[in-house]
Amino acid sequence: MRIPRIMIAAPMSGCGKTTIACGLMYALKSRGYKIAAAKCGPDYIDPMFHREVLGIDSQNLDLFFCGQEVMKGLFTGHTAGADVAVIEGVMGYYDGMSLDSDKGSSYETAKALDVPVLLAVNGKGAALSVLAVLKGFLTFREDHHIAGIILNRTSRAVYPRMKEMIERGLKDMGCPVPVVGCVPEDPVFQVKSRHLGLITPGEIDDLKTVFEKIGRTLAETVDLEQIIETARAASPLKIPADMPVKTGEKQGKLRLAVARDPAFQFYYKDNLDLLEKLGCELVYFSPLEDEHLPDGISGLLLGGGYPEVYAGKLSLNAVLKREIKAALDGGLPCHAECGGFMYLHEAMEGEDGRIYEMAGFIEGRAVRRDRLVRFGYVQLEGAGNGAYLEQGEVLRGHEFHYWDSTDNGDGCIARKPGRDISWNCIHTKGNVFAGFPHIHYYSNIRFAQRFTDKMREYGLRSRQERKYI
């Protein structure tokens, strides 16, 4: 399958990958190209920017969560029919899961998917030193995949001389790579920060107008035709013949209530797609606005997000809270992670420091700490036989949160990959699987299959009970 594709990477975090990637997507879309978006790593925020700019979902690409062939199959499915796929890298290009490893890096993903890479390098306050940085990146790995350079924070007046100097210097050193454009110093390219990294798209005034300005600027300062040619030069990808789950494996629709509003919005696209392949009809609802769960549901998905920001309003929706607790007490299958897990507690500390009553299914409080509590990849091992994960089975995920719980659960043992660190986590009461880790179903598809099997059992039981009422 031929998929024109390009990755935006950088020497380190903070070099403008998100604004450049989104601006490039907007500029290409404005020229009539159908764009597919993707993000390296487990990040939720950047794909939300992609979705806001393009109006389509963005996919996470992460080799810790799934093997190379599975990721390749998911990527080819996600990008089918697109004119070009724009992939945003993570951290520094070679930065991986540990200080001395490139495993899980943008570079590893570029190798797996054979993606040409545009390396964004800051040019402000530098001259010949930029050449030294680029030489390091182009010689650090022989198969670096770097096919172009974008000079960030570089004035239009200086750019032609910088371009000529860099291209001549790289050619003389035996590693010729073209400079395909610059990003001028402009306030429009600055994106604010919050405690989870970039703020959510809904919190930026006139986001589409902002990215429209960025896209128009990049259309003038980067060579879009050269970038398209570079993307088209990517080799064809072989579609894996045997993906773990194919559409229609399970027949019959299962209505799955999915919380989605400003308080709950972090979901991996591949997780939702997998649930649909397993027979789920995703029914979105808002714990902020809706007083009742959707009708006829057989399962509940409570994703992460910012419930602490909306704790007061969530607390006021007492009817829905009582309905959710009663449904979970009655055996409704539920997966709740991070923010959704916090919502199921008896109480939650809001961003304003006040304590608010929550759904009450999990005893204890979700409280704020003065530091990042747990961060990074985790491997979850079943501590016993639960509804969705058996003893010793492994599920992979990621954590990033400033809130903690007075009771994190003991249904799983969480381990840090490559480090001798572990702790107990996850509540596995009844048909509920709830905890801070954001998990990826493709790390253990049996989890999602068991979840939908429990939904089917619950739906059948509910129909039988209604029959005899």
Disulfide bonds with the S-S distance in Angstrom:
none
